[in-house]
Amino acid sequence: MLSCSSIKQQYEQLRNQGNLTIEKAVHLYNDVQGSLDAHRLELKGLQKKGDSDPIEHLQQHIADGE
């Protein structure tokens, strides 16, 4: 699975090259959703442990991805 920033970079590259199709956009969207779901799952685990530094970092990743 790609990171949200990698997916964004890939989207921007395709868009700038004029190669972004609906099919590619949907694929990238689904990749982002999968990445966000993984972040949210990890966030729940960290919240149970009460580990605040990684929680804030993950919350920022989720906000960036949304």
Secondary structure, 3 states (H helix, E strand, C coil): CCCHHHHHHHHHHHHHHCCCCHHHHHHHHHHHHHHHHHHHHHHHHHHHHCCHHHHHHHHHHHHHHC
